[in-house]
Amino acid sequence: MTETTHTQPRPQKGTATSRSPEFRLAEDALRGLRQDLIHDAFAYRPLPRMSVDGRFTRRLSPRLREYAVWAPHAAVLMGALWVMLISASGNDSGGGFSSLLMALLAVCPVLLTLFRPVGAFWCSMAAAPVTATFGDSWSDWPWQTGSFAGHLVVLTVVALRTRPRTAAWMWALTGMYGFLVESVLGAGHYASNTGPMMTISAFLLLGATVFHIRRAAQREVTAQQTVTAHERSKRTLLEERTTIARELHDVVAHHMSVVAIQAEAAPYRVENPPPELEQAFATIRENAVAALTELRRVLGVVRAEDYEAPDTPQPTLADIDGLLANVRDTGLTVEKVVTGAARELPQGIELSAYRIVQEALSNTLRHAPGATARVEIGYVLGGLGVRIVNGPPTGLVKPSPGAGHGITGMRERVTMLNGEMTTAETDDGGYEVTVFLPVPLTDAPA
């Protein structure tokens, strides 16, 4: 009998299964370092101009706003000037080639942040040992005075222009450089300023990180508000269409019912009607009942479960006077002007015109308290013109904020009837709504 042994295959060296969690963590960290500070470190990334649509810049005059866009660049230049003054005041020799070299090595990385931010950090790190070697200020080690100030400015600008993780890498590399130089070259000989560098830079980078988080939160809130406003507008449009469909259902259903009843009763109004006439009226009635059933089936889905058809007839232009009387009771001074020969129009036209006047006057009450309004109704050959105009708000009552849903509803009604609608502010600070609803001559009642 042969004995069979089962052995598990050994993982090959270099595969992911042979790597410990610590190794993978270090590998991810090095990958992040290469991505943030090494890959395309000296790529050309010019500092963008500042947006002028903020809370304060929006209030500036157009000419000042042209200059305000360069505020970030001006801030970097001011920082470079400040670093130059610090470098000049901190140099013990007071002049000569050494002072000029110290100033250039401190200022150039600051100016480089305008075009190559990550490269500016590496230049500042490379300039630090040079200034420490050629500098004559023995009290500052391993950061000379100008280099200390310049590196802080570079860290702040680069942190504002990059991601928070990049700022963390810069802070860690700065600390590694300081502690390495102290332990190897400066132990027991120099007064270290690495501690102050790490403390001050930590606060500056923390402020830059908070700025990044706040700006990202603002962008997210703005995007969410845009999506919410879009969804609210769509919901309002659907609700208004539902309301219009309900009203049209009531109007059309009423007329179709009248047609069916009259077609059924018509043969009895004629003595000894011929069979052809009876068949014709029967066909009319059947078609009217079928159309009414289909109408109720299709448009009935837009009704809410608790919706009940109104007991009173739908309003028309004949009810405008009652609407204006109710509005006047609220304190709004409103005038009505009718031009042209008043005539009866299709019920859908009159209902939509009434609702448009009603909504426009409601907007006047909400947004222009204390103003006067004027309703103009013009009967023309090809349709109906309606214009509602109000003056600017007066008095102590503040306008009520709105989302523009009333305008959306009016425009939807006009579009449904193939009409035209314009809205605009008047020269005196008021508002006007102008609507034209076409009425074909064949549709006008005789």
Order of alpha helices (4+ residues) and beta strands (2+ residues): alpha-alpha-alpha-alpha-alpha-alpha-alpha-alpha-alpha-alpha-beta-alpha-beta-beta-alpha-beta-beta
